[in-house]
Amino acid sequence: MGEIEALDREIDELDLEILRTDANDQHLTSIANLRRRVAAIRRALASHRELVAWPAHTEFSDVMTERAQQHFTAVAERFAQAMASADTTRDSLNGCFDLLMSRVAQRTNSTMRVLTVVSVSLLPATLLTGILGMNFHPRFFDHPSYFWVVLTAITVIVVGALITARRYRWI
């Protein structure tokens, strides 16, 4: 049980570290190492399951004293507790992995949000420059002041999109 409790403490510390810092490959490596250790403990315990449970059965009451039967039953209960602790530790480790994946997804969502805001900000400017860059010559192209009007419109649209994104905390 001491090893399982040590693993539980390490998992708790790793959970806190993942919450405090950005998720990285080191966290994934730590989870993989802890998972290997938990699996080794579970395999070691499982290999003794029949050996521990066998003497605790009531059909052996004829060949052993009642006190010995109580001891074997207590050992079997303790073994069941150890297996349950190992399973709980494994579940905690799975929760730690889920936490790590949530942090990675959160970082990805933040990146996608910034890219979306940049795209939405620049889309109107791209549309205006694409239309005005076509190979035709309407009369309003003859007025040089319209260049500044279009440039101002593009700037207002981009700044407006960025202000809106900032107001809604998208960036």
Solvent accessible surface area in square Angstrom, and as a share of the most:
residue,aa,sasa,rsa
1,M,80,0.36
2,G,51,0.49
3,E,85,0.38
4,I,9,0.04
5,E,92,0.41
6,A,27,0.21
7,L,1,0.00
8,D,49,0.25
9,R,142,0.52
10,E,63,0.28
11,I,2,0.01
12,D,85,0.44
13,E,112,0.50
14,L,13,0.06
15,D,35,0.18
16,L,89,0.44
17,E,66,0.30
18,I,0,0.00
19,L,93,0.46
20,R,178,0.65
21,T,63,0.37
22,D,93,0.48
23,A,4,0.03
24,N,74,0.38
25,D,119,0.62
26,Q,119,0.53
27,H,2,0.01
28,L,81,0.40
29,T,76,0.44
30,S,35,0.23
31,I,8,0.04
32,A,39,0.31
33,N,65,0.33
34,L,10,0.05
35,R,115,0.42
36,R,148,0.54
37,R,86,0.32
38,V,4,0.03
39,A,33,0.25
40,A,47,0.37
41,I,33,0.17
42,R,59,0.21
43,R,156,0.57
44,A,55,0.43
45,L,37,0.18
46,A,43,0.33
47,S,84,0.54
48,H,89,0.40
49,R,115,0.42
50,E,143,0.64
51,L,120,0.60
52,V,27,0.15
53,A,37,0.29
54,W,147,0.52
55,P,18,0.11
56,A,21,0.16
57,H,89,0.40
58,T,109,0.64
59,E,119,0.53
60,F,43,0.18
61,S,62,0.40
62,D,139,0.72
63,V,118,0.68
64,M,44,0.20
65,T,93,0.54
66,E,131,0.59
67,R,166,0.61
68,A,31,0.24
69,Q,24,0.11
70,Q,103,0.46
71,H,103,0.46
72,F,77,0.32
73,T,51,0.30
74,A,55,0.43
75,V,79,0.45
76,A,23,0.18
77,E,104,0.46
78,R,130,0.47
79,F,25,0.11
80,A,59,0.45
81,Q,97,0.43
82,A,14,0.11
83,M,16,0.07
84,A,57,0.44
85,S,27,0.18
86,A,1,0.01
87,D,45,0.24
88,T,83,0.48
89,T,1,0.00
90,R,80,0.29
91,D,87,0.45
92,S,46,0.29
93,L,2,0.01
94,N,61,0.32
95,G,37,0.36
96,C,0,0.00
97,F,79,0.33
98,D,87,0.45
99,L,43,0.22
100,L,3,0.02
101,M,78,0.35
102,S,66,0.42
103,R,56,0.20
104,V,49,0.28
105,A,50,0.39
106,Q,104,0.46
107,R,110,0.40
108,T,71,0.41
109,N,90,0.46
110,S,41,0.27
111,T,71,0.42
112,M,105,0.47
113,R,101,0.37
114,V,71,0.41
115,L,98,0.49
116,T,73,0.43
117,V,11,0.07
118,V,68,0.39
119,S,67,0.43
120,V,85,0.49
121,S,3,0.02
122,L,91,0.45
123,L,118,0.59
124,P,38,0.24
125,A,14,0.11
126,T,86,0.50
127,L,112,0.56
128,L,51,0.25
129,T,77,0.45
130,G,45,0.43
131,I,76,0.38
132,L,46,0.23
133,G,63,0.61
134,M,110,0.49
135,N,162,0.83
136,F,99,0.41
137,H,133,0.59
138,P,31,0.20
139,R,211,0.77
140,F,89,0.37
141,F,65,0.27
142,D,90,0.47
143,H,99,0.44
144,P,110,0.69
145,S,69,0.44
146,Y,91,0.35
147,F,119,0.50
148,W,159,0.56
149,V,90,0.52
150,V,34,0.20
151,L,77,0.38
152,T,79,0.46
153,A,39,0.30
154,I,23,0.12
155,T,71,0.41
156,V,96,0.55
157,I,64,0.32
158,V,27,0.16
159,V,70,0.40
160,G,32,0.30
161,A,25,0.20
162,L,69,0.35
163,I,92,0.47
164,T,54,0.31
165,A,2,0.01
166,R,156,0.57
167,R,173,0.63
168,Y,131,0.50
169,R,202,0.74
170,W,115,0.41
171,I,72,0.36
